[in-house]
């Protein structure tokens, strides 16, 4: 009897844990169900990551934070969707505090003179049930160039913590930093920079 009760308790605990996990995972990966409307960047869970090839040996990554901006979203008519985001350059962070300071300096991003980078979409094209290309203008280091990003819808739903309706996307792309006047140590540090963006948006209430 004791063994039966122990097994029953274990099954109940597992079921309870599964229910909690389900309750804590409200994001639904159904793009057709996403609410249309005006959204703002949720900065605490939005990351702009970058990656370069260092001396031909390793990839070296970093991240920007404190992103702000707006998304006007209509999943049924992506051509009316618009994105405008701004990233503070001085939030750049790697695993080296010394390098962080160098990246903010005149030889690299020059955060003092060019404190922000900005991306504004010009055309969004659906490429699959939950994917799209996002063409737009990227302003970095005082230079504006057209870039194309690849976006994948991750999920949307009501955040159980703050009750805000949230939509999330995973975005990738590649730019050449020399196109924006950032040429330090090319080609020892690669000209091509890989971008990996985890983007969260809260719907306006």
Phi and psi restraints in degrees (value plus and minus 20) as a CYANA .aco file:
   2 UNK   PHI     -83.0   -43.0
   2 UNK   PSI     -60.2   -20.2
   3 UNK   PHI     -84.8   -44.8
   3 UNK   PSI     -59.2   -19.2
   4 UNK   PHI     -83.2   -43.2
   4 UNK   PSI     -64.8   -24.8
   5 UNK   PHI     -85.0   -45.0
   5 UNK   PSI     -57.0   -17.0
   6 UNK   PHI     -84.7   -44.7
   6 UNK   PSI     -63.0   -23.0
   7 UNK   PHI     -85.2   -45.2
   7 UNK   PSI     -61.5   -21.5
   8 UNK   PHI     -82.8   -42.8
   8 UNK   PSI     -60.8   -20.8
   9 UNK   PHI     -84.0   -44.0
   9 UNK   PSI     -59.3   -19.3
  10 UNK   PHI     -85.6   -45.6
  10 UNK   PSI     -63.8   -23.8
  11 UNK   PHI     -83.0   -43.0
  11 UNK   PSI     -61.7   -21.7
  12 UNK   PHI     -83.1   -43.1
  12 UNK   PSI     -61.2   -21.2
  13 UNK   PHI     -83.7   -43.7
  13 UNK   PSI     -63.0   -23.0
  14 UNK   PHI     -82.7   -42.7
  14 UNK   PSI     -63.1   -23.1
  15 UNK   PHI     -82.3   -42.3
  15 UNK   PSI     -60.0   -20.0
  16 UNK   PHI     -86.1   -46.1
  16 UNK   PSI     -60.8   -20.8
  17 UNK   PHI     -84.0   -44.0
  17 UNK   PSI     -60.2   -20.2
  18 UNK   PHI     -84.4   -44.4
  18 UNK   PSI     -60.6   -20.6
  19 UNK   PHI     -84.7   -44.7
  19 UNK   PSI     -60.9   -20.9
  20 UNK   PHI     -84.6   -44.6
  20 UNK   PSI     -64.1   -24.1
  21 UNK   PHI     -80.8   -40.8
  21 UNK   PSI     -61.6   -21.6
  22 UNK   PHI     -84.7   -44.7
  22 UNK   PSI     -61.7   -21.7
  23 UNK   PHI     -85.7   -45.7
  23 UNK   PSI     -48.5    -8.5
  24 UNK   PHI    -111.0   -71.0
  24 UNK   PSI     -16.8    23.2
  25 UNK   PHI    -143.2  -103.2
  25 UNK   PSI      52.1    92.1
  26 UNK   PHI    -101.1   -61.1
  26 UNK   PSI     -31.1     8.9
  27 UNK   PHI     -86.6   -46.6
  27 UNK   PSI     108.7   148.7
  28 UNK   PHI    -133.5   -93.5
  28 UNK   PSI     107.7   147.7
  29 UNK   PHI    -107.2   -67.2
  29 UNK   PSI      36.2    76.2
  30 UNK   PHI    -144.1  -104.1
  30 UNK   PSI      77.3   117.3
  31 UNK   PHI     -81.3   -41.3
  31 UNK   PSI     -47.4    -7.4
  32 UNK   PHI     -89.1   -49.1
  32 UNK   PSI     -40.5    -0.5
  33 UNK   PHI    -114.6   -74.6
  33 UNK   PSI     -21.8    18.2
  34 UNK   PHI     -87.8   -47.8
  34 UNK   PSI     117.0   157.0
  35 UNK   PHI     -95.1   -55.1
  35 UNK   PSI     111.1   151.1
  36 UNK   PHI     -95.1   -55.1
  36 UNK   PSI     134.0   174.0
  37 UNK   PHI     126.5   166.5
  37 UNK   PSI    -187.6  -147.6
  38 UNK   PHI    -114.5   -74.5
  38 UNK   PSI     112.5   152.5
  39 UNK   PHI    -144.9  -104.9
  39 UNK   PSI     136.0   176.0
  40 UNK   PHI    -142.9  -102.9
  40 UNK   PSI     127.7   167.7
  41 UNK   PHI     -78.7   -38.7
  41 UNK   PSI     114.6   154.6
  42 UNK   PHI    -116.0   -76.0
  42 UNK   PSI      79.3   119.3
  43 UNK   PHI     -88.0   -48.0
  43 UNK   PSI     -48.4    -8.4
  44 UNK   PHI     -88.5   -48.5
  44 UNK   PSI     -42.6    -2.6
  45 UNK   PHI    -143.7  -103.7
  45 UNK   PSI       4.9    44.9
  46 UNK   PHI    -135.1   -95.1
  46 UNK   PSI     107.0   147.0
  47 UNK   PHI    -149.5  -109.5
  47 UNK   PSI     115.1   155.1
  48 UNK   PHI    -130.3   -90.3
  48 UNK   PSI      84.1   124.1
  49 UNK   PHI    -119.0   -79.0
  49 UNK   PSI     131.8   171.8
  50 UNK   PHI    -156.7  -116.7
  50 UNK   PSI     135.6   175.6
  51 UNK   PHI    -164.1  -124.1
  51 UNK   PSI     114.3   154.3
  52 UNK   PHI    -148.4  -108.4
  52 UNK   PSI     141.5   181.5
  53 UNK   PHI    -112.1   -72.1
  53 UNK   PSI     102.2   142.2
  54 UNK   PHI    -121.6   -81.6
  54 UNK   PSI      88.6   128.6
  55 UNK   PHI      40.2    80.2
  55 UNK   PSI      -2.0    38.0
  56 UNK   PHI      55.7    95.7
  56 UNK   PSI     -11.6    28.4
  57 UNK   PHI    -121.7   -81.7
  57 UNK   PSI     -69.8   -29.8
  58 UNK   PHI    -162.7  -122.7
  58 UNK   PSI     138.0   178.0
  59 UNK   PHI     -99.0   -59.0
  59 UNK   PSI     123.0   163.0
  60 UNK   PHI    -148.4  -108.4
  60 UNK   PSI     106.8   146.8
  61 UNK   PHI    -132.9   -92.9
  61 UNK   PSI     137.0   177.0
  62 UNK   PHI    -171.6  -131.6
  62 UNK   PSI     158.0   198.0
  63 UNK   PHI    -168.3  -128.3
  63 UNK   PSI     128.9   168.9
  64 UNK   PHI    -132.1   -92.1
  64 UNK   PSI     132.4   172.4
  65 UNK   PHI    -157.0  -117.0
  65 UNK   PSI    -192.2  -152.2
  66 UNK   PHI      38.4    78.4
  66 UNK   PSI      18.9    58.9
  67 UNK   PHI     -90.5   -50.5
  67 UNK   PSI     125.6   165.6
  68 UNK   PHI    -153.6  -113.6
  68 UNK   PSI     143.4   183.4
  69 UNK   PHI     128.3   168.3
  69 UNK   PSI    -196.3  -156.3
  70 UNK   PHI    -151.6  -111.6
  70 UNK   PSI     131.0   171.0
  71 UNK   PHI    -152.2  -112.2
  71 UNK   PSI     101.9   141.9
  72 UNK   PHI    -122.2   -82.2
  72 UNK   PSI      92.0   132.0
  73 UNK   PHI    -139.8   -99.8
  73 UNK   PSI     111.9   151.9
  74 UNK   PHI    -157.1  -117.1
  74 UNK   PSI      81.3   121.3
  75 UNK   PHI     -82.6   -42.6
  75 UNK   PSI     -41.3    -1.3
  76 UNK   PHI    -102.3   -62.3
  76 UNK   PSI     -48.0    -8.0
  77 UNK   PHI    -153.0  -113.0
  77 UNK   PSI      63.2   103.2
  78 UNK   PHI     -82.0   -42.0
  78 UNK   PSI     -43.3    -3.3
  79 UNK   PHI     -85.5   -45.5
  79 UNK   PSI     -37.9     2.1
  80 UNK   PHI    -115.4   -75.4
  80 UNK   PSI     -23.0    17.0
  81 UNK   PHI     -97.3   -57.3
  81 UNK   PSI     120.9   160.9
  82 UNK   PHI    -160.0  -120.0
  82 UNK   PSI     123.1   163.1
  83 UNK   PHI    -150.3  -110.3
  83 UNK   PSI     116.0   156.0
  84 UNK   PHI    -165.3  -125.3
  84 UNK   PSI      88.4   128.4
  85 UNK   PHI    -148.9  -108.9
  85 UNK   PSI     130.3   170.3
  86 UNK   PHI    -148.1  -108.1
  86 UNK   PSI     117.4   157.4
  87 UNK   PHI    -143.4  -103.4
  87 UNK   PSI     103.2   143.2
  88 UNK   PHI     -89.8   -49.8
  88 UNK   PSI     101.8   141.8
  89 UNK   PHI     -85.1   -45.1
  89 UNK   PSI     -53.5   -13.5
  90 UNK   PHI     -95.0   -55.0
  90 UNK   PSI     -16.6    23.4
  91 UNK   PHI    -107.5   -67.5
  91 UNK   PSI     -19.3    20.7
  92 UNK   PHI     -76.4   -36.4
  92 UNK   PSI     116.2   156.2
  93 UNK   PHI    -166.0  -126.0
  93 UNK   PSI     114.4   154.4
  94 UNK   PHI    -147.3  -107.3
  94 UNK   PSI    -184.2  -144.2
  95 UNK   PHI    -106.7   -66.7
  95 UNK   PSI     -16.8    23.2
  96 UNK   PHI    -145.3  -105.3
  96 UNK   PSI      95.6   135.6
  97 UNK   PHI     -82.6   -42.6
  97 UNK   PSI     -55.5   -15.5
  98 UNK   PHI     -83.4   -43.4
  98 UNK   PSI     -64.9   -24.9
  99 UNK   PHI     -85.9   -45.9
  99 UNK   PSI     -57.2   -17.2
 100 UNK   PHI     -75.3   -35.3
 100 UNK   PSI     -65.1   -25.1
 101 UNK   PHI     -84.9   -44.9
 101 UNK   PSI     -59.1   -19.1
 102 UNK   PHI     -85.8   -45.8
 102 UNK   PSI     -61.0   -21.0
 103 UNK   PHI     -83.7   -43.7
 103 UNK   PSI     -50.6   -10.6
 104 UNK   PHI     -98.9   -58.9
 104 UNK   PSI     -33.7     6.3
 105 UNK   PHI    -101.0   -61.0
 105 UNK   PSI     159.7   199.7
 106 UNK   PHI     -81.9   -41.9
 106 UNK   PSI     -51.7   -11.7
 107 UNK   PHI     -93.4   -53.4
 107 UNK   PSI     -40.7    -0.7
 108 UNK   PHI    -136.9   -96.9
 108 UNK   PSI    -124.8   -84.8
 109 UNK   PHI    -103.2   -63.2
 109 UNK   PSI     -39.4     0.6
 110 UNK   PHI      32.4    72.4
 110 UNK   PSI      41.2    81.2
 111 UNK   PHI     -81.6   -41.6
 111 UNK   PSI     -47.9    -7.9
 112 UNK   PHI     -85.0   -45.0
 112 UNK   PSI     -59.9   -19.9
 113 UNK   PHI    -110.3   -70.3
 113 UNK   PSI     -54.0   -14.0
 114 UNK   PHI    -145.6  -105.6
 114 UNK   PSI      59.5    99.5
 115 UNK   PHI     -90.9   -50.9
 115 UNK   PSI     -37.1     2.9
 116 UNK   PHI    -154.6  -114.6
 116 UNK   PSI     135.7   175.7
 117 UNK   PHI    -137.7   -97.7
 117 UNK   PSI     130.7   170.7
 118 UNK   PHI    -159.6  -119.6
 118 UNK   PSI     120.1   160.1
 119 UNK   PHI    -143.5  -103.5
 119 UNK   PSI     107.5   147.5
 120 UNK   PHI    -145.7  -105.7
 120 UNK   PSI     102.3   142.3
 121 UNK   PHI     -90.8   -50.8
 121 UNK   PSI     128.3   168.3
 122 UNK   PHI    -139.0   -99.0
 122 UNK   PSI     -45.6    -5.6
 123 UNK   PHI    -179.9  -139.9
 123 UNK   PSI     111.8   151.8
 124 UNK   PHI    -139.7   -99.7
 124 UNK   PSI     106.9   146.9
 125 UNK   PHI    -144.6  -104.6
 125 UNK   PSI     105.8   145.8
 126 UNK   PHI     -89.4   -49.4
 126 UNK   PSI     113.2   153.2
 127 UNK   PHI    -138.4   -98.4
 127 UNK   PSI     -27.5    12.5
 128 UNK   PHI    -193.4  -153.4
 128 UNK   PSI    -198.5  -158.5
 129 UNK   PHI     -77.9   -37.9
 129 UNK   PSI     -53.4   -13.4
 130 UNK   PHI    -154.0  -114.0
 130 UNK   PSI       3.1    43.1
 131 UNK   PHI    -152.0  -112.0
 131 UNK   PSI     137.2   177.2
 132 UNK   PHI    -178.6  -138.6
 132 UNK   PSI     138.2   178.2
 133 UNK   PHI    -119.0   -79.0
 133 UNK   PSI     121.9   161.9
 134 UNK   PHI    -141.1  -101.1
 134 UNK   PSI      83.5   123.5
 135 UNK   PHI    -109.4   -69.4
 135 UNK   PSI     124.4   164.4
 136 UNK   PHI    -192.7  -152.7
 136 UNK   PSI    -196.5  -156.5
 137 UNK   PHI    -127.4   -87.4
 137 UNK   PSI     103.3   143.3
 138 UNK   PHI    -124.8   -84.8
 138 UNK   PSI     105.2   145.2
 139 UNK   PHI    -126.3   -86.3
 139 UNK   PSI      99.0   139.0
 140 UNK   PHI    -164.1  -124.1
 140 UNK   PSI     113.2   153.2
 141 UNK   PHI      39.6    79.6
 141 UNK   PSI      11.4    51.4
 142 UNK   PHI      59.8    99.8
 142 UNK   PSI     -14.2    25.8
 143 UNK   PHI    -139.7   -99.7
 143 UNK   PSI     118.3   158.3
 144 UNK   PHI    -131.8   -91.8
 144 UNK   PSI     108.2   148.2
 145 UNK   PHI    -158.5  -118.5
 145 UNK   PSI     129.7   169.7
 146 UNK   PHI     -95.2   -55.2
 146 UNK   PSI     119.5   159.5
 147 UNK   PHI    -158.0  -118.0
 147 UNK   PSI     138.9   178.9
 148 UNK   PHI    -145.1  -105.1
 148 UNK   PSI     107.0   147.0
 149 UNK   PHI    -132.0   -92.0
 149 UNK   PSI     134.9   174.9
 150 UNK   PHI    -127.6   -87.6
 150 UNK   PSI     106.3   146.3
 151 UNK   PHI    -138.1   -98.1
 151 UNK   PSI     120.6   160.6
 152 UNK   PHI    -146.3  -106.3
 152 UNK   PSI     108.4   148.4
 153 UNK   PHI     -91.9   -51.9
 153 UNK   PSI     110.3   150.3
 154 UNK   PHI    -118.0   -78.0
 154 UNK   PSI     -71.6   -31.6
 155 UNK   PHI     156.2   196.2
 155 UNK   PSI     143.6   183.6
 156 UNK   PHI    -167.9  -127.9
 156 UNK   PSI     133.4   173.4
 157 UNK   PHI     146.0   186.0
 157 UNK   PSI    -195.6  -155.6
 158 UNK   PHI    -106.9   -66.9
 158 UNK   PSI     102.9   142.9
 159 UNK   PHI     -88.1   -48.1
 159 UNK   PSI     101.0   141.0
 160 UNK   PHI     -90.6   -50.6
 160 UNK   PSI     -34.1     5.9
 161 UNK   PHI    -103.9   -63.9
 161 UNK   PSI     -65.1   -25.1
 162 UNK   PHI    -138.7   -98.7
 162 UNK   PSI     -16.8    23.2
 163 UNK   PHI      45.1    85.1
 163 UNK   PSI      -3.2    36.8
 164 UNK   PHI    -106.8   -66.8
 164 UNK   PSI     124.5   164.5
 165 UNK   PHI     -98.7   -58.7
 165 UNK   PSI     104.5   144.5
 166 UNK   PHI    -145.2  -105.2
 166 UNK   PSI     120.5   160.5
 167 UNK   PHI    -146.4  -106.4
 167 UNK   PSI     120.9   160.9
 168 UNK   PHI    -149.1  -109.1
 168 UNK   PSI     127.6   167.6
 169 UNK   PHI    -158.9  -118.9
 169 UNK   PSI     133.2   173.2
 170 UNK   PHI    -136.3   -96.3
 170 UNK   PSI     104.9   144.9
 171 UNK   PHI    -146.4  -106.4
 171 UNK   PSI     118.3   158.3
 172 UNK   PHI    -151.9  -111.9
 172 UNK   PSI     139.9   179.9
 173 UNK   PHI    -196.2  -156.2
 173 UNK   PSI     153.0   193.0
 174 UNK   PHI    -157.3  -117.3
 174 UNK   PSI     113.4   153.4
 175 UNK   PHI    -147.9  -107.9
 175 UNK   PSI     142.0   182.0
 176 UNK   PHI    -122.8   -82.8
 176 UNK   PSI      99.4   139.4
 177 UNK   PHI     -87.0   -47.0
 177 UNK   PSI     -47.3    -7.3
 178 UNK   PHI     -84.8   -44.8
 178 UNK   PSI     -45.9    -5.9
 179 UNK   PHI     -82.1   -42.1
 179 UNK   PSI     -42.3    -2.3
 180 UNK   PHI    -128.1   -88.1
 180 UNK   PSI      -7.2    32.8
 181 UNK   PHI      61.0   101.0
 181 UNK   PSI      -7.0    33.0
 182 UNK   PHI    -122.1   -82.1
 182 UNK   PSI      75.1   115.1
 183 UNK   PHI    -136.1   -96.1
 183 UNK   PSI     -15.0    25.0
 184 UNK   PHI     -77.1   -37.1
 184 UNK   PSI     108.2   148.2
 185 UNK   PHI      43.3    83.3
 185 UNK   PSI      -3.2    36.8
 186 UNK   PHI     -91.5   -51.5
 186 UNK   PSI     112.8   152.8
 187 UNK   PHI    -119.1   -79.1
 187 UNK   PSI     -13.9    26.1
 188 UNK   PHI     -78.5   -38.5
 188 UNK   PSI     -60.6   -20.6
 189 UNK   PHI    -125.8   -85.8
 189 UNK   PSI     103.8   143.8
 190 UNK   PHI     -76.2   -36.2
 190 UNK   PSI     124.8   164.8
 191 UNK   PHI     -89.4   -49.4
 191 UNK   PSI     -59.4   -19.4
 192 UNK   PHI     -94.1   -54.1
 192 UNK   PSI     113.1   153.1
 193 UNK   PHI    -140.9  -100.9
 193 UNK   PSI     101.1   141.1
 194 UNK   PHI    -103.1   -63.1
 194 UNK   PSI     117.0   157.0
 195 UNK   PHI    -132.5   -92.5
 195 UNK   PSI     115.5   155.5
 196 UNK   PHI    -155.0  -115.0
 196 UNK   PSI      95.0   135.0
 197 UNK   PHI    -141.9  -101.9
 197 UNK   PSI     103.3   143.3
 198 UNK   PHI    -120.9   -80.9
 198 UNK   PSI      91.2   131.2
 199 UNK   PHI    -135.9   -95.9
 199 UNK   PSI     103.8   143.8
 200 UNK   PHI    -137.0   -97.0
 200 UNK   PSI     119.5   159.5
 201 UNK   PHI    -152.5  -112.5
 201 UNK   PSI     118.5   158.5
 202 UNK   PHI    -121.9   -81.9
 202 UNK   PSI     113.2   153.2
 203 UNK   PHI     -94.6   -54.6
 203 UNK   PSI     117.6   157.6
 204 UNK   PHI     -82.4   -42.4
 204 UNK   PSI     120.3   160.3
